[in-house]
Amino acid sequence: MFVLECAAPAAITPLILVIEMGSDRSVGGVTAPEYVSAAVLTTTLASVPVLTGGIAALEADLVGSLL
């Protein structure tokens, strides 16, 4: 279960917090809310193949044989 939790995307909580409490300052033309929302989107999209591969590896007992 821990392996699957590690492969999960970033939570939406940091985005909510940065929108509510973050400043409007930008670095390189990117504001903090834009940066955090891009990170959440990227990790969500990346989690699809990572979770699929992780579940397949766990079901095939590939992880257990490495230990």
C-alpha positions in Angstrom: 0.0 0.0 0.0 2.9 2.4 0.8 4.2 2.0 -2.8 0.9 3.1 -4.2 0.6 6.0 -1.9 4.1 7.2 -3.0 3.0 7.1 -6.6 -0.1 9.2 -6.0 -0.2 12.8 -7.3 0.4 15.9 -5.2 -2.6 17.0 -3.2 -4.7 20.0 -4.1 -4.3 21.5 -0.6 -1.0 23.3 -1.4 -2.8 25.0 -4.3 -5.6 26.2 -2.1 -3.2 27.5 0.5 -1.0 29.3 -2.0 -4.0 31.0 -3.6 -5.4 32.1 -0.3 -2.2 33.1 1.4 0.3 33.5 -1.4 1.6 36.7 -2.7 1.0 38.0 -6.2 4.8 38.3 -6.7 6.0 36.5 -9.8 9.4 35.0 -10.6 10.3 34.7 -14.2 6.8 35.7 -15.2 5.2 32.8 -13.2 3.2 33.5 -10.1 3.1 31.1 -7.1 -0.4 29.9 -7.8 0.4 29.2 -11.5 3.5 27.2 -10.4 1.7 25.1 -7.8 -1.2 24.4 -10.2 1.3 23.3 -12.9 2.9 21.0 -10.3 -0.4 19.5 -9.4 -1.4 19.0 -13.0 2.0 17.4 -13.9 2.0 15.0 -11.0 -1.6 14.0 -11.7 -0.9 13.3 -15.3 2.3 11.5 -14.5 0.6 9.4 -11.8 -1.6 7.6 -14.4 1.3 5.5 -16.0 3.2 5.3 -12.7 0.2 3.9 -10.8 -0.6 1.5 -13.7 2.9 0.2 -13.7 3.0 0.0 -9.9 -0.2 -2.0 -9.7 0.9 -4.3 -12.5 4.2 -4.9 -10.7 2.5 -5.6 -7.4 0.0 -8.0 -9.0 2.8 -9.8 -10.8 4.7 -10.0 -7.5 7.7 -8.3 -9.1 8.3 -6.1 -6.0 8.3 -9.1 -3.6 10.8 -11.0 -5.7 13.2 -8.1 -5.5 13.2 -8.1 -1.7 
